[in-house]
Amino acid sequence: MKAMVLKFRSDCGHKSPTERRPVLINRRKRVNDYPVKSELVRLTLRSLYLLVLLGVVGGLFGCTPKRSAKLNIGMELNYPPFETVDPQGQPAGISVQIAEALGKYLDREIQIQNIPFDGLIPALKTSKIDLIISSMTETPERAQSIDFSEPYLRTGLCVLVSKGIAIDSINQLDKPDFSIVVKQGTTGQHYAQEHLKRARLLVLEKEDACVLEVSQGKAQAFLYDQMSILKHWQRHKETTRALLKPFQEEQWAIGLRKNEKSLKGQVNAFLKSFRSQSGFERLGDRYLKEQKADFQQMNIPFIL
């Protein structure tokens, strides 16, 4: 059916309203127009209600949990067996295993970023990374700019010396005619600057370059951690000696930004849980078994 609708059309401005002629306009009638709209509204509201209800139930009973944001972890992948890469070029080592276990504990995906050691703290402070897990010693100087977790490993500073140098303690290195080489940004550098002020100090970016200086007789000593000094001495026995009794004990911890109390609490809870489940002991047996045996054979305390 067609409905007849009357509308008035004004042909000219001078015609009076009584002279306007009616014009017939046809409009197709929409069958059940309003009932259809009402039904769509009801269906939409019902769907929204069900979605809200499912969300509430999922939140109450743990259904479809939402995974937290990615956790960016910085480390220098040049310090085996703690931070290194496997034959496929993927991050590997003790610190990588700790990072992965932390991610599982927090139910967060992790992203490991390979950053030079002296760039880790600046990267953390500028939020390029969220944590540092890179065999970093907690020191008062570093604690002025970043925060630290509870310690997770104990180690110590030792000395790799040129084989022709007749010394047996760190204090004997503080001579004007001695050159001490250290890696940039390490506690070895800080110790030498504070306690070996008469010796010449050579600061290099790479660990291997420091070892080469001593092996070739260009420097008299290299200050570094106990396990690394053992490893380098074993590779260069013809040209170096190792003083493996630590002259300074140190503790490694995970670095965080200041005032991130919630994340710090979560990290400390993880470390406590991981240690109680013998996680660190398993990593030591997997990666450091030979080092432990070497220290026992030499009757030197192994700090771990």
Buried (B, 14 or more C-beta within 10 A) or exposed (E): EEEEEEEEEEEEEEEEEEEEEEEEEEEEEEEEEEEEEEEEEEEEEEEEEEEEEEEEEEEEEEEEEEEEEEBBBBBBBBBBBBBBBEEEEEBBBBBBBBBBBBBEBBEBEBBBBEBBBBBBBEBBBEEBBBBBBBBBBBBEEBEEEBBBBBBBBBBBBBBBBBBEBEBEEBEBBBBEEBBBBBBBBBBBBBBBEEBBEEBBBBBBEEBEEBBBBBBEBEBBBBBBBBBBBBBBBEEBEEBBBBBBBBBBEBBBBBBBBEEBEEBBEBBBEBBEEBEEEEBBEEBBEEBBEEBBEBBEEEEBEBBB
